Amino acid sequence: MADSAVASGEATRERILDAAEELFAHHGFDATPTARVAAQASVPKGLLFYHFARKIDLLTALFAERMPVAVPHDPHEVVVQGDVAASLLELADRLAASHERSRLVRTILWREADTHPEVARCMHTFHDELVELATRVIALADPGNTDPSRHHAAALAWTGTITLALNTARLGGVEHDLPVVAALLAAGLRR
């Protein structure tokens, strides 16, 4: 009996998060009342507050639980030994695949980062993790170049490029020529 109650509670919580994710992405966090989230989740408003004491807790739970981590895999899985450009492109492909599953959460992240410090912190954490991962990938792909400051600088440039590319793709904008950027960064490391 207790297991079914726990499963029911978890299912209810997931329905609430599903509703919040959809509504926040389409209407914005501030413009979406908790009553609307509860109605869309088909739960009483009191049950929503049982699972999430404050509205902001819904938002932070979405990022904590549904935002893909910047480091979804071991950096060794994307490294093409001796080829920094190919390694960076493989990293971009892996990130694009993991981000496709979180399109609504990313929409919320970009929309709410300016107005909610909790969201801005999430964005900064994601960025820092991605820079660290890209730095490790570059170092593994280019073992002859032992200058960590150059690896880090290239990782910063790559992170900015792929973050922009992912966000632009989300908005239906122009595609970026990632192979050219990756080749430029790789060539810059050889100097």
HUZIKA-V439819 format. One record per helix or strand. SS is the DSSP state (H for helix, E for strand). FROM is the first residue (numbers start at 1). TO is the last residue. If there is no record, write none. Layout:
{{SS;FROM;TO} {SS;FROM;TO}}
This chain:
{{H;2;27} {H;34;41} {H;45;51} {H;55;66} {H;75;77} {H;84;100} {H;103;112} {H;117;141} {H;148;170} {H;178;189}}
